[in-house]
Amino acid sequence: MGWLIDPEERSVFVYFPDKSTDVFDQLEARLPIPEFARDISLTVGDLFGWLME
């Protein structure tokens, strides 16, 4: 799994190894997290809040 973060559009493209690419652009949308980090819960708004500080 990989994320491509587009700060200008405030969107996150999520690339899965066995699926098509998903785009997350709603601030309340929960981002998919790799299995090793399942205890983390992160929304698009959380991510951009951290990046814009």
Phi, psi and omega in degrees: 000140177218150178247138168243115186261124179250095184293331180294319180268353185051053179224158179232122174267126181249121181258122179256146181292334186235016181220176174284170179282138175248147178246130179245116182225006174265129185303329181272358181291133177278131179279142174292142184240141176301154184305322183291347182239030186302340180283351181269137175237122187221130176258167175301318178299319177301312183300310182288333174299318178291318184290331184271358180287000000 
